[in-house]
């Protein structure tokens, strides 16, 4: 029978490998390569949102004319309406908050359309 090219028990080979690791001494500080990561581009700004229906003429609460700003907002009693700024801020009528579930603010632009500016 021909001798095997390595010990049949495998122990001496593993021990020799461990001894070689114990003798390893790093030469100074080694530089760790940094991955080449491209910066993520910023998302595009949101497209402007305009009031899509006919421009409101009056506040649903006080019936004063809507001029340069109105709020499409929830009232304290629950239903939504077109509110002027004083009615939106009045705690007996409007909630005074904007955002999902509360309302949006629209401001008149030079071209006459109303742009959503908050909420």
Backbone as JSON Lines, residues from 0, in Angstrom:
{"i":0,"aa":"X","n":[0.84,-1.16,0.0],"ca":[0.0,0.0,0.0],"c":[0.89,1.23,0.0]}
{"i":1,"aa":"X","n":[0.53,2.2,-0.83],"ca":[1.33,3.42,-0.97],"c":[1.01,4.37,0.19]}
{"i":2,"aa":"X","n":[2.06,5.08,0.68],"ca":[1.77,6.02,1.77],"c":[0.91,7.18,1.27]}
{"i":3,"aa":"X","n":[0.04,7.67,2.14],"ca":[-0.81,8.83,1.8],"c":[0.03,10.1,1.82]}
{"i":4,"aa":"X","n":[-0.31,11.1,0.99],"ca":[0.48,12.33,0.96],"c":[0.28,13.2,2.21]}
{"i":5,"aa":"X","n":[-0.61,12.89,3.05],"ca":[-0.84,13.64,4.29],"c":[-1.11,12.65,5.41]}
{"i":6,"aa":"X","n":[-0.89,13.07,6.65],"ca":[-1.14,12.14,7.76],"c":[-2.6,11.73,7.78]}
{"i":7,"aa":"X","n":[-2.83,10.47,8.12],"ca":[-4.19,9.99,8.1],"c":[-5.04,10.51,9.25]}
{"i":8,"aa":"X","n":[-4.41,10.99,10.32],"ca":[-5.21,11.48,11.44],"c":[-5.58,12.97,11.27]}
{"i":9,"aa":"X","n":[-4.86,13.71,10.47],"ca":[-5.15,15.12,10.23],"c":[-4.77,16.05,11.35]}
{"i":10,"aa":"X","n":[-4.39,15.54,12.51],"ca":[-4.1,16.38,13.66],"c":[-2.8,17.14,13.48]}
{"i":11,"aa":"X","n":[-1.76,16.49,13.02],"ca":[-0.47,17.17,12.91],"c":[-0.55,18.31,11.89]}
{"i":12,"aa":"X","n":[-1.32,18.14,10.83],"ca":[-1.45,19.2,9.83],"c":[-2.16,20.41,10.44]}
{"i":13,"aa":"X","n":[-3.21,20.19,11.19],"ca":[-3.93,21.31,11.81],"c":[-3.04,22.0,12.83]}
{"i":14,"aa":"X","n":[-2.3,21.25,13.63],"ca":[-1.42,21.86,14.63],"c":[-0.34,22.71,13.96]}
{"i":15,"aa":"X","n":[0.21,22.25,12.84],"ca":[1.22,23.03,12.13],"c":[0.61,24.35,11.63]}
{"i":16,"aa":"X","n":[-0.65,24.29,11.17],"ca":[-1.33,25.51,10.72],"c":[-1.54,26.49,11.86]}
{"i":17,"aa":"X","n":[-1.88,25.99,13.03],"ca":[-2.07,26.86,14.18],"c":[-0.75,27.48,14.62]}
{"i":18,"aa":"X","n":[0.34,26.7,14.58],"ca":[1.65,27.25,14.95],"c":[2.06,28.36,13.99]}
{"i":19,"aa":"X","n":[1.74,28.21,12.71],"ca":[2.12,29.26,11.75],"c":[1.3,30.52,12.0]}
{"i":20,"aa":"X","n":[0.05,30.4,12.43],"ca":[-0.75,31.58,12.76],"c":[-0.22,32.27,14.0]}
{"i":21,"aa":"X","n":[0.27,31.51,14.98],"ca":[0.8,32.09,16.21],"c":[2.06,32.9,15.93]}
{"i":22,"aa":"X","n":[2.8,32.55,14.88],"ca":[4.03,33.28,14.55],"c":[3.76,34.53,13.72]}
{"i":23,"aa":"X","n":[2.53,34.74,13.29],"ca":[2.21,35.88,12.43],"c":[2.32,37.18,13.21]}
{"i":24,"aa":"X","n":[3.07,38.11,12.7],"ca":[3.2,39.44,13.29],"c":[2.95,40.46,12.2]}
{"i":25,"aa":"X","n":[1.9,41.28,12.35],"ca":[1.61,42.28,11.32],"c":[2.72,43.33,11.27]}
{"i":26,"aa":"X","n":[2.99,43.84,10.1],"ca":[4.05,44.82,9.89],"c":[3.44,46.22,9.91]}
{"i":27,"aa":"X","n":[3.39,46.88,11.07],"ca":[2.84,48.23,11.18],"c":[1.32,48.22,10.99]}
{"i":28,"aa":"X","n":[0.76,49.43,10.88],"ca":[-0.68,49.54,10.67],"c":[-1.01,49.23,9.23]}
{"i":29,"aa":"X","n":[-2.04,48.47,9.05],"ca":[-2.45,48.14,7.7],"c":[-3.67,48.97,7.33]}
{"i":30,"aa":"X","n":[-3.67,49.47,6.13],"ca":[-4.76,50.3,5.65],"c":[-5.91,49.41,5.19]}
{"i":31,"aa":"X","n":[-7.08,49.71,5.7],"ca":[-8.27,48.95,5.31],"c":[-8.86,49.65,4.09]}
{"i":32,"aa":"X","n":[-9.03,48.95,3.0],"ca":[-9.59,49.61,1.83],"c":[-11.04,50.01,2.07]}
{"i":33,"aa":"X","n":[-11.39,51.21,1.64],"ca":[-12.77,51.67,1.78],"c":[-13.52,51.34,0.5]}
{"i":34,"aa":"X","n":[-14.76,50.91,0.65],"ca":[-15.53,50.58,-0.55],"c":[-15.85,51.85,-1.34]}
{"i":35,"aa":"X","n":[-15.92,51.71,-2.62],"ca":[-16.22,52.84,-3.49],"c":[-17.74,52.98,-3.56]}
{"i":36,"aa":"X","n":[-18.28,53.84,-2.69],"ca":[-19.73,54.03,-2.61],"c":[-20.05,55.39,-3.19]}
{"i":37,"aa":"X","n":[-20.9,55.39,-4.19],"ca":[-21.34,56.65,-4.81],"c":[-22.39,57.29,-3.9]}
{"i":38,"aa":"X","n":[-22.35,58.62,-3.73],"ca":[-23.39,59.26,-2.92],"c":[-24.75,59.14,-3.61]}
{"i":39,"aa":"X","n":[-25.77,58.96,-2.79],"ca":[-27.12,58.85,-3.32],"c":[-27.6,60.24,-3.72]}
{"i":40,"aa":"X","n":[-28.08,60.4,-4.94],"ca":[-28.56,61.73,-5.34],"c":[-29.81,62.12,-4.55]}
{"i":41,"aa":"X","n":[-29.96,63.4,-4.33],"ca":[-31.13,63.9,-3.6],"c":[-32.37,63.66,-4.43]}
{"i":42,"aa":"X","n":[-33.48,63.34,-3.78],"ca":[-34.71,63.13,-4.55],"c":[-35.16,64.46,-5.16]}
{"i":43,"aa":"X","n":[-35.86,64.4,-6.27],"ca":[-36.32,65.65,-6.88],"c":[-37.34,66.33,-5.97]}
{"i":44,"aa":"X","n":[-37.42,67.65,-6.02],"ca":[-38.41,68.33,-5.18],"c":[-39.81,67.94,-5.63]}
{"i":45,"aa":"X","n":[-40.75,67.93,-4.68],"ca":[-42.11,67.55,-5.06],"c":[-42.69,68.56,-6.05]}
{"i":46,"aa":"X","n":[-43.51,68.07,-6.95],"ca":[-44.12,68.97,-7.91],"c":[-45.18,69.8,-7.19]}
{"i":47,"aa":"X","n":[-45.39,71.03,-7.62],"ca":[-46.37,71.89,-6.94],"c":[-47.79,71.33,-7.08]}
{"i":48,"aa":"X","n":[-48.57,71.52,-6.03],"ca":[-49.97,71.06,-6.02],"c":[-50.87,72.28,-6.0]}
{"i":49,"aa":"X","n":[-51.74,72.37,-6.98],"ca":[-52.67,73.49,-7.08],"c":[-54.09,73.03,-6.78]}
{"i":50,"aa":"X","n":[-54.91,73.95,-6.31],"ca":[-56.33,73.69,-6.09],"c":[-56.93,73.36,-7.46]}
{"i":51,"aa":"X","n":[-57.59,72.2,-7.57],"ca":[-58.02,71.74,-8.89],"c":[-59.45,72.16,-9.26]}
{"i":52,"aa":"X","n":[-60.23,72.59,-8.3],"ca":[-61.6,73.0,-8.61],"c":[-61.69,74.5,-8.85]}
{"i":53,"aa":"X","n":[-62.89,74.99,-8.99],"ca":[-63.04,76.44,-9.11],"c":[-62.6,77.12,-7.82]}
{"i":54,"aa":"X","n":[-62.02,78.28,-7.96],"ca":[-61.52,79.0,-6.78],"c":[-62.69,79.3,-5.84]}
{"i":55,"aa":"X","n":[-62.53,78.98,-4.55],"ca":[-63.62,79.28,-3.61],"c":[-63.84,80.78,-3.49]}
{"i":56,"aa":"X","n":[-65.08,81.16,-3.34],"ca":[-65.41,82.58,-3.26],"c":[-65.58,83.06,-1.82]}
{"i":57,"aa":"X","n":[-66.14,82.19,-0.95],"ca":[-66.45,82.61,0.41],"c":[-66.06,81.54,1.42]}
{"i":58,"aa":"X","n":[-65.79,81.98,2.64],"ca":[-65.55,81.08,3.77],"c":[-66.85,80.38,4.11]}
{"i":59,"aa":"X","n":[-66.81,79.07,4.32],"ca":[-68.02,78.31,4.65],"c":[-68.55,78.63,6.04]}
{"i":60,"aa":"X","n":[-67.76,79.27,6.88],"ca":[-68.19,79.56,8.24],"c":[-68.75,80.98,8.37]}
{"i":61,"aa":"X","n":[-67.92,81.97,8.05],"ca":[-68.35,83.36,8.26],"c":[-68.89,84.02,6.99]}
{"i":62,"aa":"X","n":[-68.75,83.37,5.84],"ca":[-69.24,83.84,4.55],"c":[-68.52,85.07,4.01]}
{"i":63,"aa":"X","n":[-67.36,85.45,4.61],"ca":[-66.55,86.53,4.05],"c":[-65.84,86.05,2.79]}
{"i":64,"aa":"X","n":[-65.5,86.98,1.92],"ca":[-64.86,86.63,0.64],"c":[-63.45,86.08,0.88]}
{"i":65,"aa":"X","n":[-63.1,85.06,0.1],"ca":[-61.74,84.51,0.11],"c":[-60.91,85.37,-0.83]}
{"i":66,"aa":"X","n":[-59.78,85.86,-0.33],"ca":[-58.95,86.73,-1.18],"c":[-57.66,86.03,-1.58]}
{"i":67,"aa":"X","n":[-56.66,86.05,-0.73],"ca":[-55.34,85.53,-1.1],"c":[-54.97,84.21,-0.43]}
{"i":68,"aa":"X","n":[-55.74,83.79,0.56],"ca":[-55.42,82.55,1.28],"c":[-56.71,81.92,1.79]}
{"i":69,"aa":"X","n":[-56.74,80.59,1.71],"ca":[-57.85,79.87,2.34],"c":[-57.33,78.53,2.83]}
{"i":70,"aa":"X","n":[-58.14,77.88,3.67],"ca":[-57.8,76.59,4.25],"c":[-58.89,75.6,3.89]}
{"i":71,"aa":"X","n":[-58.51,74.47,3.34],"ca":[-59.41,73.36,3.14],"c":[-59.18,72.48,4.36]}
{"i":72,"aa":"X","n":[-60.02,72.64,5.39],"ca":[-59.68,72.06,6.69],"c":[-60.9,71.5,7.41]}
{"i":73,"aa":"X","n":[-60.58,70.65,8.38],"ca":[-61.6,70.05,9.24],"c":[-61.99,71.07,10.31]}
{"i":74,"aa":"X","n":[-63.26,71.05,10.67],"ca":[-63.74,71.94,11.73],"c":[-63.85,71.17,13.05]}
{"i":75,"aa":"X","n":[-64.08,71.89,14.14],"ca":[-64.17,71.23,15.45],"c":[-65.38,70.3,15.54]}
{"i":76,"aa":"X","n":[-66.4,70.54,14.75],"ca":[-67.6,69.69,14.78],"c":[-67.45,68.47,13.88]}
{"i":77,"aa":"X","n":[-66.36,68.4,13.08],"ca":[-66.11,67.21,12.26],"c":[-66.08,67.44,10.76]}
{"i":78,"aa":"X","n":[-67.09,68.13,10.17],"ca":[-67.05,68.27,8.72],"c":[-65.93,69.2,8.25]}
{"i":79,"aa":"X","n":[-65.54,69.0,7.0],"ca":[-64.52,69.83,6.38],"c":[-65.17,71.0,5.68]}
{"i":80,"aa":"X","n":[-64.39,72.05,5.46],"ca":[-64.92,73.2,4.74],"c":[-63.8,74.11,4.27]}
{"i":81,"aa":"X","n":[-64.19,75.09,3.49],"ca":[-63.28,76.15,3.06],"c":[-63.35,77.22,4.14]}
{"i":82,"aa":"X","n":[-62.2,77.47,4.79],"ca":[-62.16,78.44,5.88],"c":[-61.2,79.57,5.58]}
{"i":83,"aa":"X","n":[-61.56,80.78,6.02],"ca":[-60.63,81.9,5.96],"c":[-59.64,81.75,7.12]}
{"i":84,"aa":"X","n":[-58.6,82.56,7.13],"ca":[-57.59,82.44,8.17],"c":[-58.17,82.67,9.57]}
{"i":85,"aa":"X","n":[-58.98,83.74,9.81],"ca":[-59.53,83.92,11.18],"c":[-60.39,82.74,11.64]}
{"i":86,"aa":"X","n":[-61.2,82.17,10.75],"ca":[-62.04,81.03,11.16],"c":[-61.2,79.78,11.41]}
{"i":87,"aa":"X","n":[-60.15,79.58,10.61],"ca":[-59.28,78.42,10.82],"c":[-58.59,78.48,12.18]}
{"i":88,"aa":"X","n":[-58.18,79.68,12.59],"ca":[-57.48,79.85,13.86],"c":[-58.42,79.97,15.06]}
{"i":89,"aa":"X","n":[-59.7,80.2,14.84],"ca":[-60.67,80.35,15.92],"c":[-60.94,78.98,16.53]}
{"i":90,"aa":"X","n":[-60.64,78.77,17.84],"ca":[-60.81,77.44,18.45],"c":[-62.27,76.96,18.49]}
{"i":91,"aa":"X","n":[-63.23,77.87,18.3],"ca":[-64.64,77.46,18.29],"c":[-65.06,76.94,16.91]}
{"i":92,"aa":"X","n":[-64.23,77.19,15.89],"ca":[-64.6,76.8,14.52],"c":[-63.58,75.82,13.93]}
{"i":93,"aa":"X","n":[-62.34,76.27,13.78],"ca":[-61.3,75.45,13.15],"c":[-60.37,74.84,14.19]}
{"i":94,"aa":"X","n":[-59.57,73.89,13.73],"ca":[-58.63,73.22,14.63],"c":[-57.31,73.96,14.74]}
{"i":95,"aa":"X","n":[-57.0,74.83,13.77],"ca":[-55.73,75.55,13.79],"c":[-54.54,74.69,13.46]}
{"i":96,"aa":"X","n":[-54.77,73.46,12.94],"ca":[-53.69,72.55,12.58],"c":[-53.76,72.25,11.1]}
{"i":97,"aa":"X","n":[-52.61,71.86,10.55],"ca":[-52.55,71.46,9.14],"c":[-51.84,70.13,9.03]}
{"i":98,"aa":"X","n":[-52.11,69.41,7.98],"ca":[-51.47,68.11,7.75],"c":[-52.53,67.05,7.5]}
{"i":99,"aa":"X","n":[-52.11,65.8,7.32],"ca":[-53.08,64.73,7.07],"c":[-54.12,64.64,8.18]}
{"i":100,"aa":"X","n":[-55.38,64.68,7.8],"ca":[-56.47,64.6,8.76],"c":[-56.86,65.94,9.36]}
{"i":101,"aa":"X","n":[-56.12,67.01,9.04],"ca":[-56.43,68.33,9.6],"c":[-56.74,69.36,8.52]}
{"i":102,"aa":"X","n":[-55.94,69.44,7.48],"ca":[-56.24,70.39,6.42],"c":[-55.01,70.86,5.67]}
{"i":103,"aa":"X","n":[-55.28,71.67,4.64],"ca":[-54.23,72.23,3.8],"c":[-54.44,73.73,3.66]}
{"i":104,"aa":"X","n":[-53.34,74.43,3.47],"ca":[-53.39,75.87,3.23],"c":[-53.09,76.12,1.76]}
{"i":105,"aa":"X","n":[-53.85,77.01,1.15],"ca":[-53.65,77.39,-0.25],"c":[-53.46,78.9,-0.33]}
{"i":106,"aa":"X","n":[-52.46,79.32,-1.09],"ca":[-52.18,80.74,-1.28],"c":[-52.3,81.08,-2.76]}
{"i":107,"aa":"X","n":[-52.9,82.26,-3.04],"ca":[-53.07,82.7,-4.42],"c":[-51.71,83.08,-5.01]}
{"i":108,"aa":"X","n":[-51.47,82.63,-6.23],"ca":[-50.24,82.93,-6.95],"c":[-50.48,84.08,-7.93]}
{"i":109,"aa":"X","n":[-49.43,84.69,-8.46],"ca":[-49.61,85.8,-9.4],"c":[-50.47,85.44,-10.62]}
{"i":110,"aa":"X","n":[-50.49,84.16,-11.0],"ca":[-51.31,83.76,-12.16],"c":[-52.77,83.53,-11.78]}
{"i":111,"aa":"X","n":[-53.13,83.73,-10.48],"ca":[-54.5,83.59,-10.03],"c":[-54.86,82.22,-9.48]}
{"i":112,"aa":"X","n":[-53.98,81.21,-9.69],"ca":[-54.27,79.88,-9.15],"c":[-53.86,79.82,-7.69]}
{"i":113,"aa":"X","n":[-54.45,78.86,-6.97],"ca":[-54.11,78.66,-5.55],"c":[-53.15,77.49,-5.41]}
{"i":114,"aa":"X","n":[-51.99,77.75,-4.83],"ca":[-50.95,76.75,-4.62],"c":[-51.01,76.25,-3.19]}
{"i":115,"aa":"X","n":[-50.95,74.92,-3.02],"ca":[-50.91,74.34,-1.68],"c":[-49.54,74.67,-1.07]}
{"i":116,"aa":"X","n":[-49.54,75.38,0.05],"ca":[-48.29,75.81,0.67],"c":[-48.03,75.17,2.03]}
{"i":117,"aa":"X","n":[-49.02,74.49,2.58],"ca":[-48.84,73.82,3.87],"c":[-49.86,72.7,3.99]}
{"i":118,"aa":"X","n":[-49.51,71.71,4.82],"ca":[-50.41,70.6,5.08],"c":[-50.18,69.52,4.12]}
